[in-house]
Amino acid sequence: MNAFVSKSVFSLALSLMLATPALASVKYSLDQTHLNVGFKIQHLVVSSVKGRFNKAEGTFTFDEKAGKVKGLDVTIDTASIDTNNKDRDDHLRNQDFFDVTKPANKTIKFVAKEFAAKPGQEVTVNGDLTIKGVKKPVTLKGKFIGKTKNPFNQKDKVGFELSGKINRKDFGLTWNKVLEAGGVAVGEEVEILIDGEADSI
């Protein structure tokens, strides 16, 4: 009888040990009310334009014990682009730029498999960015700010900041206009600026 009990206790302990890694990994969803997917690009040589995409969603799994994020998958609504100027936004949505009427262009995707993420430390996120059906590797760098408990719904919440640079021509965004004074209307390099929060689900 004692041997049976001991075996049962051992089996239970082993099961709990094997289950621990799975319990340490928690799935998160981007909090759209506290998310800024922004960008900055040179305009008319002498200044820059800032904008953002107002609609984005995504999920990832955070293993706090291992300090790793896995399965980051973000989808951005291309038509939600917003530079605080209706005429410019309409131009960005048409055939000269994102051409959002085509099904393949309705969303922008960013996918990253795994990266280290420890509170207060810098992070490097290597992933694939897809715009207008063109997929290219992109590196974002920033900080994983940390984790807290949301007092309003008791869910775990994490915060982050990321930035990077891409060449818009690499993704088929080639429209431009030569200026009489020299240079072009729109720069090629786009600075990506992202900060936000995510909630456990």
WOQUIFEN-V589588 format. One record per residue. RES is the residue in one letter. PHI is phi as a letter, one per 20 degrees, with the letter a starting at -180 (none if undefined). D_CENTER is the distance of its C-alpha to the mean C-alpha in Angstrom with 2 decimals. Layout:
BEGIN
res = <RES/RES>
phi = <PHI/PHI>
d_center = <D_CENTER/D_CENTER>
END
This chain:
BEGIN
res = <M/N/A/F/V/S/K/S/V/F/S/L/A/L/S/L/M/L/A/T/P/A/L/A/S/V/K/Y/S/L/D/Q/T/H/L/N/V/G/F/K/I/Q/H/L/V/V/S/S/V/K/G/R/F/N/K/A/E/G/T/F/T/F/D/E/K/A/G/K/V/K/G/L/D/V/T/I/D/T/A/S/I/D/T/N/N/K/D/R/D/D/H/L/R/N/Q/D/F/F/D/V/T/K/P/A/N/K/T/I/K/F/V/A/K/E/F/A/A/K/P/G/Q/E/V/T/V/N/G/D/L/T/I/K/G/V/K/K/P/V/T/L/K/G/K/F/I/G/K/T/K/N/P/F/N/Q/K/D/K/V/G/F/E/L/S/G/K/I/N/R/K/D/F/G/L/T/W/N/K/V/L/E/A/G/G/V/A/V/G/E/E/V/E/I/L/I/D/G/E/A/D/S/I>
phi = <none/f/f/f/f/f/f/f/f/f/f/f/f/f/f/f/f/f/e/g/g/f/f/f/e/c/e/c/c/f/e/f/e/c/c/c/d/d/b/b/b/f/c/l/m/e/b/b/d/d/b/b/d/f/c/b/b/a/c/a/d/d/d/f/f/e/m/c/d/c/m/f/c/d/c/d/f/g/f/e/g/b/d/m/b/f/f/f/f/f/f/f/e/e/f/f/c/e/l/f/f/e/g/f/d/f/c/d/d/c/c/c/e/b/b/f/b/d/g/n/d/f/c/c/d/d/b/d/d/d/c/l/m/d/d/c/f/c/d/d/c/r/b/e/f/q/c/b/d/f/f/e/c/m/e/f/c/c/c/b/c/b/b/a/c/c/d/f/f/f/d/m/e/d/g/a/b/f/e/f/e/o/n/c/f/c/f/e/e/d/e/e/c/c/b/r/c/b/d/f/c>
d_center = <56.18/54.72/53.42/51.70/50.13/48.98/47.44/45.63/44.28/43.15/41.42/39.61/38.51/37.27/35.28/33.62/32.81/31.24/29.20/27.78/24.79/23.67/24.10/22.10/18.91/17.38/14.83/12.37/10.95/8.67/11.51/11.63/14.54/12.89/9.59/9.71/7.73/10.64/12.61/16.12/18.77/22.48/24.94/28.66/28.63/29.51/26.43/22.76/20.85/17.77/15.79/12.82/11.67/13.17/11.97/8.68/8.62/7.34/9.06/9.71/13.04/14.04/17.46/18.70/21.96/20.65/17.82/15.30/12.00/12.40/11.24/7.44/7.38/5.43/8.20/8.93/12.63/13.96/17.10/15.54/15.44/17.40/19.25/21.96/24.43/25.28/27.08/24.35/21.69/24.16/24.65/20.98/21.00/24.21/25.32/25.16/21.39/18.94/21.89/20.14/23.38/22.90/21.27/19.23/17.73/16.83/13.18/10.49/8.72/6.33/7.95/8.84/12.08/12.85/12.72/14.85/13.86/16.94/17.44/18.24/17.56/15.53/12.80/12.17/9.35/10.97/9.61/10.69/9.73/12.14/13.74/17.24/17.67/17.24/15.06/14.75/13.57/11.29/11.16/9.05/11.19/11.61/12.82/12.47/14.82/16.24/17.26/19.72/21.46/20.98/24.66/24.43/23.42/23.80/20.39/18.54/15.72/13.37/11.99/9.79/9.67/8.13/9.82/11.18/13.62/14.40/17.68/17.54/20.74/19.18/17.54/20.79/20.32/23.75/25.59/27.39/30.71/33.06/34.41/38.14/37.72/35.63/31.97/29.65/28.12/24.44/22.98/21.30/18.76/15.61/13.91/10.20/9.91/7.20/8.77/9.24/10.65/10.71/14.10/15.97/17.27>
END
